[in-house]
Amino acid sequence: MKSKVYMSFQHYLEDFPADIVIKLKNIREVIAQNAPDSVECIAYNMPAFKMFKKPLVYFAAFKNHIGFYALPSGNVAFQKELSKYKVGKGSIQFPLDQEIPYDLIAQIVEFRVYEVNDAVKK
């Protein structure tokens, strides 16, 4: 079976129930507000934002969680705040049966914006 290839955020949303769509749209809005110079795209077949053609963050819905990918640096910088979530090297799992921590996502995005801007300046 061939897996679906997403072409846009709107196309991505078509495969999810309304309650998940709301969470995904809220995350998208938090990212856009905190990274106004970023560009929305689909990368690795999931919604993503880039700045200066560099990855900023990615996110995706799964059966039991929203995956948020702030690259390893985002996870390291917010290790304490993320301690109650399942994390990998560059991934964070926000369970769907809990409140999505939009304020924390905003802080991580702000950190990544600073980090990308800093890298571009060097």
C-alpha positions as CSV (number, residue, x, y, z in Angstrom):
1,M,0.0,0.0,0.0
2,K,1.3,3.4,-1.0
3,S,1.2,6.0,1.8
4,K,-0.4,9.4,1.2
5,V,1.9,12.3,0.3
6,Y,0.7,15.6,1.8
7,M,1.0,18.7,-0.3
8,S,-0.2,21.4,2.2
9,F,-1.3,21.8,5.8
10,Q,-4.9,21.8,4.7
11,H,-4.4,18.6,2.9
12,Y,-2.7,17.1,6.0
13,L,-5.7,18.0,8.2
14,E,-8.1,16.1,6.0
15,D,-7.1,12.8,7.6
16,F,-7.9,13.8,11.2
17,P,-11.1,14.1,13.3
18,A,-12.3,17.6,14.3
19,D,-10.8,17.5,17.9
20,I,-7.3,16.8,16.5
21,V,-7.7,19.3,13.7
22,I,-8.3,22.0,16.4
23,K,-5.1,21.1,18.3
24,L,-3.1,21.0,15.0
25,K,-4.4,24.4,14.0
26,N,-3.7,25.9,17.4
27,I,-0.1,24.6,17.3
28,R,0.3,26.1,13.8
29,E,-1.0,29.4,15.0
30,V,1.4,29.4,18.0
31,I,4.3,28.7,15.7
32,A,3.2,31.4,13.2
33,Q,2.8,34.0,15.9
34,N,6.2,33.3,17.5
35,A,8.1,32.9,14.2
36,P,6.6,35.6,12.0
37,D,9.5,35.4,9.5
38,S,9.1,31.6,9.1
39,V,7.7,29.8,6.1
40,E,5.1,27.0,6.4
41,C,5.7,23.8,4.4
42,I,5.4,20.1,4.4
43,A,8.7,18.3,5.3
44,Y,9.1,14.6,6.0
45,N,5.4,14.4,5.1
46,M,4.3,16.5,8.1
47,P,3.6,20.2,8.8
48,A,6.8,22.2,9.3
49,F,8.1,25.7,9.5
50,K,11.5,26.8,8.2
51,M,13.5,30.1,8.4
52,F,16.1,31.0,5.9
53,K,15.6,27.5,4.4
54,K,16.7,26.0,7.7
55,P,14.3,23.7,9.8
56,L,12.6,25.5,12.6
57,V,10.1,22.9,13.9
58,Y,7.9,20.1,12.7
59,F,4.7,18.6,14.2
60,A,2.4,15.7,13.4
61,A,-0.6,13.9,14.8
62,F,-0.5,10.2,15.8
63,K,-3.0,7.9,17.4
64,N,-2.3,8.9,21.0
65,H,-0.2,12.0,20.8
66,I,1.0,15.0,18.9
67,G,4.6,14.7,18.0
68,F,6.6,18.0,18.1
69,Y,10.1,18.1,16.7
70,A,12.3,21.0,17.8
71,L,15.5,19.3,16.8
72,P,17.8,18.1,19.6
73,S,18.7,21.6,20.7
74,G,15.1,22.5,21.6
75,N,14.8,19.4,23.7
76,V,18.1,20.0,25.5
77,A,17.2,23.7,26.2
78,F,13.8,22.7,27.7
79,Q,14.8,19.5,29.4
80,K,13.3,20.4,32.8
81,E,10.0,21.7,31.3
82,L,9.7,18.6,29.1
83,S,10.5,16.1,31.9
84,K,6.8,15.1,32.2
85,Y,6.6,14.1,28.5
86,K,8.0,11.3,26.5
87,V,11.0,12.7,24.6
88,G,13.5,11.4,22.2
89,K,16.7,13.0,20.8
90,G,14.7,15.6,18.9
91,S,11.1,14.6,19.5
92,I,8.4,15.4,22.1
93,Q,5.1,13.5,22.5
94,F,2.2,15.5,23.8
95,P,-0.5,13.0,24.8
96,L,-3.9,13.7,23.2
97,D,-5.7,13.0,26.5
98,Q,-3.9,15.9,28.2
99,E,-3.9,19.7,27.6
100,I,-1.5,20.7,24.9
101,P,1.1,23.0,26.4
102,Y,0.8,25.9,23.9
103,D,2.8,28.3,26.1
104,L,5.7,25.8,26.3
105,I,5.5,25.3,22.5
106,A,5.7,29.1,22.1
107,Q,8.8,29.2,24.3
108,I,10.5,26.4,22.3
109,V,9.6,28.1,19.0
110,E,11.1,31.4,20.3
111,F,14.3,29.6,21.3
112,R,14.5,27.9,17.8
113,V,13.9,31.3,16.1
114,Y,16.8,32.8,18.1
115,E,19.0,29.8,17.3
116,V,18.3,29.9,13.6
117,N,18.8,33.6,13.4
118,D,22.1,33.2,15.3
119,A,23.3,30.5,12.9
120,V,22.4,32.7,9.9
121,K,24.4,35.6,11.3
122,K,27.6,33.5,11.7
